[in-house]
Amino acid sequence: MNPEWIDLSLLAVGTVVLTWLSRKALRHPGCHGFYRFFAWEAILGLVVLNRQPWGEQPTSAHQSASWMLMLLSIYLVIRGHGALRQQGAASEERADGALYGFEKTTALVTTGIFSHIRHPMYASLLALAWGVYFQYPSWPGAALAGIASLSLLLTAKADENECLSYFGAPYAAYMRRTRRFIPHLF
């Protein structure tokens, strides 16, 4: 099988899987999961784009940046997901059909990693997107990483609106003392 067919097959299978995982959110345009789907698709595109040259020039600066960002991605998702599961008190009483079970938090989580940034799991996806980009930097890769970044910004803004609607003033106060993705900066 030639490399182009492998890439197209990976892209097609990955898109089917991501569409299935996002099926509830895709029925609710404007919810955070709707935008997250497009970030996932852009990251999938980056993985497929950089699949063949992955790991070439292992001692280069761009490879070092790539691996640092991908390790940061793992750290952020583990810390963020763990805190939500432990402290978020997810419950079906939060009747939002577009949310995954662990996202149906009924307690506002503001400690641990969430005391520094509001969206550690979206920051994880940002680090992953740029980490995959730096495996083999290119103009098409930069465009896909940019699409992923914009999609994740829209995801975070939609999530914040959902949290403001559900948690109200305590979430607004939390927003004033934290940043979205990078502590003290952004």
C-alpha positions in Angstrom: 0.0 0.0 0.0 1.5 3.4 -0.9 2.0 6.1 1.7 -0.8 8.4 0.3 -3.4 5.6 0.7 -2.2 4.9 4.2 -2.5 8.7 5.1 -6.0 8.9 3.5 -7.1 5.7 5.3 -5.8 7.0 8.7 -7.5 10.3 8.1 -10.8 8.7 7.2 -10.8 6.2 10.1 -9.7 8.9 12.5 -12.4 11.2 11.3 -15.1 8.5 11.7 -13.9 7.8 15.3 -13.8 11.5 16.2 -17.2 12.1 14.7 -18.6 9.2 16.7 -17.0 10.5 19.9 -18.3 14.0 19.2 -21.8 12.9 18.0 -23.7 14.6 20.8 -21.7 17.8 20.7 -22.0 18.1 16.9 -25.8 18.2 17.3 -25.3 21.3 19.5 -23.4 23.9 17.4 -21.9 26.5 19.7 -21.3 24.2 22.6 -17.7 23.7 23.6 -17.6 20.1 22.3 -18.6 21.3 18.9 -15.5 23.5 18.6 -13.3 20.8 20.3 -14.2 18.4 17.4 -12.5 20.8 14.9 -9.4 21.0 17.2 -9.2 17.2 17.3 -9.6 17.0 13.5 -6.7 19.5 13.0 -4.5 17.5 15.4 -5.4 14.4 13.5 -4.4 16.2 10.3 -1.1 17.1 11.9 -0.4 13.6 13.0 -1.1 12.3 9.5 0.9 15.1 7.9 3.9 14.4 10.1 3.6 10.6 10.3 6.4 9.8 7.8 9.1 12.2 9.0 8.2 11.6 12.7 11.3 11.5 14.8 13.8 12.5 12.0 16.7 14.6 13.2 16.2 13.6 16.8 18.8 16.0 18.1 17.4 19.1 16.4 15.9 22.0 18.3 12.5 21.5 16.8 12.5 17.8 17.9 13.4 18.9 21.5 10.6 21.4 21.4 8.2 18.8 20.1 8.9 16.3 22.8 8.8 18.9 25.6 5.4 20.0 24.4 4.1 16.5 24.1 5.3 15.7 27.6 3.6 18.8 28.9 0.4 17.7 27.1 0.5 14.4 29.0 1.1 16.2 32.3 -1.7 18.7 31.8 -4.4 16.1 30.7 -3.5 13.8 33.6 -3.7 16.6 36.2 -6.8 18.2 34.7 -8.8 15.0 34.2 -7.8 13.7 37.6 -8.9 16.9 39.4 -12.3 16.9 37.6 -12.9 13.3 38.5 -11.9 13.7 42.1 -13.4 17.1 42.9 -16.0 17.9 40.2 -18.8 15.8 41.6 -20.0 14.8 38.2 -23.6 13.9 38.2 -26.4 13.2 35.8 -28.4 16.0 37.5 -26.5 18.3 35.2 -28.7 17.5 32.2 -26.6 18.7 29.3 -26.7 16.1 26.5 -23.6 17.5 24.8 -21.3 16.8 27.8 -19.4 13.6 28.5 -20.1 12.1 31.9 -16.9 13.4 33.6 -17.7 16.9 32.3 -21.1 17.1 34.1 -19.5 18.6 37.1 -21.7 20.0 39.8 -18.9 21.4 42.0 -16.6 24.1 40.8 -13.0 22.9 40.8 -10.6 25.7 41.6 -7.7 23.9 43.3 -4.6 22.1 42.1 -3.9 22.7 38.4 -7.2 24.6 38.2 -5.9 27.2 40.6 -3.4 28.2 37.9 -5.4 27.8 34.6 -9.0 27.3 33.8 -8.6 24.9 31.0 -5.7 22.4 31.6 -7.2 19.8 29.2 -7.5 22.3 26.4 -4.0 23.6 27.2 -3.0 19.9 26.9 -4.5 19.8 23.4 -2.7 23.1 22.5 0.6 21.6 23.6 -0.1 18.4 21.7 -1.0 20.3 18.5 2.2 22.4 18.6 4.2 19.4 19.7 3.1 17.4 16.7 3.7 20.4 14.5 7.3 20.7 15.7 7.9 17.1 14.7 8.3 18.4 11.2 7.5 22.1 10.8 5.9 23.1 7.5 3.5 25.7 6.2 0.6 23.2 5.9 1.4 22.1 9.5 1.4 25.7 10.7 -2.0 26.2 9.2 -3.3 23.1 10.9 -1.8 24.0 14.3 -3.3 27.5 13.8 -6.7 26.0 13.2 -6.3 23.8 16.2 -5.4 26.8 18.3 -8.3 28.9 17.1 -10.7 26.0 17.7 -9.4 25.5 21.2 -9.8 29.2 22.0 -13.4 29.0 20.8 -13.8 25.8 22.8 -12.6 27.5 25.9 -14.8 30.6 25.4 -17.9 28.3 24.9 -17.0 26.3 28.0 -16.7 29.5 30.0 -20.1 30.6 28.9 -21.5 27.2 29.9 -19.8 27.4 33.3 -21.0 30.9 33.9 -24.5 29.8 33.1 -24.3 26.8 35.4 -22.1 28.1 38.3 -22.9 31.8 38.1 -21.0 34.4 40.2 -18.5 31.9 41.7 -17.3 31.1 38.2 -17.1 34.7 37.3 -14.9 35.4 40.3 -12.7 32.3 39.4 -12.3 33.7 35.9 -11.0 37.0 37.3 -8.2 35.3 39.2 -7.0 32.7 36.7 -5.9 32.6 33.0 -7.2 30.3 30.3 -4.1 28.4 29.2 -0.9 29.8 30.5 -0.5 30.8 34.2 -0.3 34.6 34.7 -0.2 35.3 30.9 -3.1 34.0 28.8 
